[in-house]
Amino acid sequence: MEQTVEQEFITVIRSYERVIYKVCYLYTTPSAPLSDLYQDVVLNLWKAFPKFRKECKISTWIYRIALNTCISFIRKEKNIPEIVTLTHEAEWMSNEKDDFKEMLRELYRLINKLGQLDKSIILLYLEEKSYEEIAEITGLTTTNVATKLNRIKDKLRKMKNE
């Protein structure tokens, strides 16, 4: 039996739900709560789903839409603080051990201090995307991704030591 477009879409969203939450979590602010960002991303994925031509991996397509949606959502907001607080607990973190969870919180706190492009690049890197995949999602060259990643890692190390 063939799946309908709606069933196929729901299957895709369920498969990539954690990925979508992670992207949204990174862009969460007091004026852009996680649930609003997540809803916007899923809505934009639904609108674009019939046009997905499978010219790239579904994960690449989802990341691109999720990142663009979150960045657009943030740009629409006028008075957003530069640093995002991480008081909102995401479901995908709830099963982790306490020490690991604390290190992860600290990492995300530091990542939230980065600019939007740097935030996107490091998020994709943490999701174990290849430099080529990061380049495809962000529109940068592979060489530029490598350079930026080295600089971002240095920035995060300096921020941690401050």
Secondary structure, DSSP 8 states (H G I E B T S, - for coil): ----HHHHHHHHHHHTHHHHHHHHHHT-BTTB-HHHHHHHHHHHHHHHGGG--SSS-HHHHHHHHHHHHHHHHHHH-SS--SS----S--GGGTTS-HHHHHHHHHHHHHHTTS-HHHHHHHHHHHTT--HHHHHHHHT--HHHHHHHHHHHHHHHHHHHH-
